[in-house]
Amino acid sequence: IRFLEERVKTYRRLKVLREIHEALEAHPRVPSGLAAKLVREDRDSH
């Protein structure tokens, strides 16, 4: 029975990871270097 409980936990974790991956894939991409550019602009504007 312990084996089955562990197996169920494993499949639940995999399902959650798969859902997170799908959500991240659906999220729009940010251009490379954008965060550094925005931080630099904010820092230099003060």
N, C-alpha and C positions, 0 to 999 in steps of 0.2 A: 504494500500500500504506500509506503514512503516513496518508493520509486515513482509511482504514478503522481503523487503530490508534487514531487520535484519536477516531473515532466510537465505538469500543468503550469507550474510557476515559470518554467523556461519558455513555454509557448506564449504565456501572457506577456512576458518581457519582450519576446520577439515581436509580438503584435504591436505593443506600444512603440517599440523602436521603428517598426515599419510605418506606423501612423505618423510619427514625428518626421521621418524621412520624407514621406509624401507631402506633409505640410511645408517642409523647408523647400522642397522642389517646386511647389506651387508659388512660393514667395518670390517677388521680383528680385533680380540680382542688382547689386550695387557695383558701379564701376570701380575698378582697381585704383587705389590711391585717393578715393573720395574722402575717407575719414581723415587722413593726414592733411589733405587740402583744407577741409572745414576747420580742423583744429588750428591749423596755421593761421587761417584768416581770422578766427576768433581771437587768438592770442595776439596777433599783430594789430588788431583794431582797438586794443586798450591802451 
